[in-house]
């Protein structure tokens, strides 16, 4: 018999959920944790045992608070880019860990493979987001930044829902986004370079 909290779903659905958690981590880590935790808390989804902790009241309070902080930080030009730079070291390993947790009962090899793929998805999403937003910040007007941020706010819950309701559609959509990111690689790369230069200049001013 299956133990309580075991995620009982077809392999395609498991793959979509793992990919969605990794994608969400690269986009909005804390909101992803909060939304999944809320869904598990109210029984809207059945969380695998390794993710059951997300529905704890203390974890929900922490992820909810950090979601609120990130919501406002992401709306301020250049503050959002500094936030993204710091979270390079948080979003990617978190995406790997969340994806691995979905397959935690499937054996060490499957779990490790999920972590590698999840970290890659989270990293690609994060770098695409950070580079695009840094490039937008080179423009003096804030409206493109606000539009992008609000679009990400809306895309996250929509993507998580799609992964659960229509896993194949989500995976296909994620593939399309990856192709778009590759096409936009040069533009995104310029944004990442601009962000690194700005961070180095700020560090130089503090050191002088």
N, C-alpha and C positions, 0 to 999 in steps of 0.2 A: 504493500500500500504506500501511497505517496505521503510524505510528511507534510504537516501544515506549512503554508508559505511557499511550497514549491511552485514554480511557474510552469503550469501545464499548458503548452501551446505548441503549434507546429514549428519546425525548425526555421521556416521563413519568417514567422512572426517573431521568434526569438532574435533572429538576425536583425530584423527591422528595429526592434526595441533597443537592442544593444547599439546599433548605429545611431538611433535617435538620441540616446543618452550621450554618446560621444559627440555628436553634432551639437546638441544643446549645450554641452560643457564648453565647447569652443566658442559658442555664441553668447550664452548667458548661464554661467555655471550655477550661480546661487538660485536663480529663478527655476532652473531645471530641477535642482534638488528640492526646492519648495513645492513645485507643481507635482512632481512624482510623489513626494511625501504626503501632500494633501490628498492625492488620488488614492494612495494606499490607506491613509487614515480613515477615509470615508467609505472604503471598500469598493471604489470605482474600478480599481484594478487589483490583481493579486500580485504582490511583490514577491520576488524570490527571496529566500531566507537571508542572503547576504545584503539585500537592500532594505530589509524590514526596519532597520534602525532609522531610516529616513522619515518614518511616520511617528517617531517619538516626539512628544510635545517640546522637549528641549531642542531637538534638532530642527523642528519646524520653526521654532522661535528664532533660532540663530540664522537659518537659511532665509526666513522671511525678512529679518532685519537687514541682512547683507543684500538681499534682492532690492530692498528699498534704497540702500546706499548706492548700489550700482545703477539703479534706474536714474538717479539724479546725476551721478558722476558721468554717466554716458551721454548726457545731454550738453555738457560743457566742452566746447572746442579746446583741444589740446589736453585738457584734464582727462578726457576719454582716452587719448592716446597714451598718456602716462599710466593710466589704469590698465590699459591693454598690455603695456610693456611689463608691468609688475606681474600681471596674471599669466604671462607666458609660462612661468614656473609653477602655476597652479592649475590652469585649465587643462593642459595636455595630460599630466599624470592623473588628474581627476577623471578625464574622459576614458583613459585606459582602465582605471580601476572600476568605473561604473560598467563599462562594456564587459569586463572580465566577470563582474559579479552576476551578470545575467546568466552566464554559463558556469557558475561556480560549482554546480553538481555534475558537470559533464566530464570531469577528469582534468588533470593538470595540463595536458597538451592542448586541449580545446580552450581552456581558460587562458593559457599563455597566448595562444593565437588571437583570441578575442581582445586581449590587452594590447597586443601589437597593432591590430587593425583599429581598435578604438582610439589608441593614442595618435595614430596617423590621421584618422578622421577629425579628431579634436584639434590636432595641430594644424591641419589644412584649413579648417574652418576659422580657427583663431587668427592665423597669419593672413588669411584673406580679409577678414573683418578688420584687423589692425592696420593692414596696408591700405585698404580702401578708405578707412576713416582718417588716417594720417594724410592721405592725398587730398581728401575733402577739406582738411583743416588748413591747407595752403591757400584756400580761398577766403577772403575776408568776411563773406556773408555766412551766417550760421544756419541758414535754412536747409541746406543740403545735409548738414550734420544732423539736425533735428529730424528731418524726414527719414534718414537712414536709421537713426536710433529707434524711432517709433515703429518703423517697418520691422526691425528686429524684435521689438517687444511683441508685435502681433504675430510674427512668423514662428516664434518659439512654441506657444501653446498650440498653434495650428499644426505645426510639424509633429509635435508629440502625439496629438490626437490622430493624425493621419497614419503615423507608424503603428498605432494600436488598432485602428479601424481598417486600414487598407495598406498592409505592409509592403506589398509589391509596388504600389503607387509611390510610397515614400522612398523606397530604395531607388526606383527609377528617377524620381525627382532629385535625390541626392547625387545620383550619377550626372544628371544634367548640370547641377550646380558645380560639380567638380570640373566638368568640361568648360563651363563659363569662366571659372577661376583660372584655368590654364590659359584660356584665350586672353584674359586680362592680366596675365602674369607680369608683363613689363610695367603696366600702370600701377599694379599693386606693389611691385618691387620698388618703384620710385617712392611710393608712400612710406614703405618700411625704411628706406635709406633716409628720407626726410625726418622720420621719427628718431632714428638713431643719432643723426646729427644734432637734433634739438636737445636730446637727452645728454649728449656729450657736452654741448655748449652750456647747459644748465649745471652740469657737474663741474665744468671748468670755472664757471663764475663762483660756485660755492667754494672751490679750492683756492681761488685767488684772494 
